[in-house]
Amino acid sequence: MKFVDQPVSKFHPRAMRFRAHRYFLEVLAALVVLTSVAALSPARAAELAPGVMETAMEKVLVVRSADNADRFLGSALLWGEQAEVAVTAAHVVGKAAEVRLVDSQGREDVGVVIARDEVRDVALVALGDRFRGMAGFVVGAAPSLGQAVWALGAPLGLEFTLTKGQISAAARQVETAVPVRLVQHDAAVNPGSSGGALVDANGLLVGMNTRIADGSRMFVGIAYAITADDLARIVPMLIAEELPPFPKMDFRMRPIDRMIAAALGVSTGGLLVEDVAVGGMAERAGLKPGDVILAVDGVVIEVAGDFAFLIEAAVTRGEADLAILRAGQAVLVTVAFAEAAETGLLQRNAPGSEAARKASYRIESLGLELGAAGRIDKLLENSPALWAGLVEGDRILMVNGVAYDTPALRGLELTEPAIVLVQGRNGRTRHVVLDPWNTAAGLRPVGDANVLDPAVVVF
């Protein structure tokens, strides 16, 4: 018998069963892949139990000024299982002795700012009867890369807003002179979010939002929070008045990258001193612009951020030995911190302790030095002029609509906030509000070499 192969019709029952079987296997394989990916994805661990974020939001506060102006200042969070204090960023409360706190139910009370650490950017507000003893945030596990997080606060003044993101980096240091590593995340935050909580899927505290990375000072996907672990270390020490005040680094410095290292004939690592404040502890110690700081107390600076932590370790000793390179010669400079405790870097206030309003200010008393043609030759760190938004190289054209030459500017007495027209280095003009009586600090201008990421701003 001769057998002849003949094609089977696609409508033949056997062919149809085969195609159905193959389709079933393909679908099953796809489901296995999707299930495996979901099991590995951090988002799977981000599923929320009902009411978790509503409960977390009850522990978030909006911070406003305690005067009739009722200015919006930022956000805060209740601290601990039975809260006695609210924690916020130091730049949120500024120099205020008291602030008004408002919760998501509309309840409000006035709290006393009992402590602030401006370097680490943490402040404590003692709670009044309205909020004292309420359930606050409990510290969760250390954040991990890719972990889902939620930011709670008042971005752009929009009270009690919740946004979602994930941990982008577990420990990022952004300033060489600040001994704090921040958790980086991409939950949307904006000016007003500062002092608000960053929580995990269980509503446990991951950190406190403090800053964003963007030159326009609006969110583009990178935000920073002080970790809850750091807060758990800092807050009790602030309450007990046992946190050593971090000395003000009254000199500016920049990391030594490959280009700078090649130009100076040194290795990467270490710091190049840009500027030394007149009369500060660095100048008294003999530090000079152009010095290259190589080590602190015999420990070599491998990366620029090491500097702040080495100084923090030396604070209790009262001084630090800086090994520097000056004009090719090794020099040892000893910086004394004896005056740190007297400088008010770690401040505690009682109600009514703010200084009386000064009647008038001269332009140069606000932290700037004028050169020819009204040009700003120098700006001091943390001065009213810097916080107003003035920049070295700006030329002051008018004050309140009136043009002045340099001698007249130097003699001008401001008795009220002024509108200053300035021209930048690029030739473009802008108006700046110069208000030395405003105790609420504005957005910090960026551009000094102490910032490791030049786009990072506090908000």
Protein Blocks (a to p, Z undefined) as FASTA:
>chain_A
ZZddddddfkbmklmmmmmmmmmmmmmmmmmmmmmmmmmpmklmmpccehklmmmmmmpc
cdddfbfnopafbdcddedjbdcbdcddfklnmmafbdcdddfkopacddddfbdcfkno
pacddddfklgopacddddddddehiacddddjeehiahiacddddfbfbdcfbfkbccd
cdddfbdcdehjgopacddfkopafbdcfbdcdfklpaehiacdddfklmmmmmmmmmno
paccddddfbdcddddfklmmmnopaeedjddfbdcehiaklmnopaehiacfbgghiac
fbfklmmmmmmmmmmnopacddddeehiacdddddfklmmmnomaccddehiaccddfbd
cfklnopacdehhiafbdcehifklmnopaehiacfbgghiacdfklmmmpccfbdcddd
dddfkopacdddddfkbmbdcdddehiaklmblmbccZZ
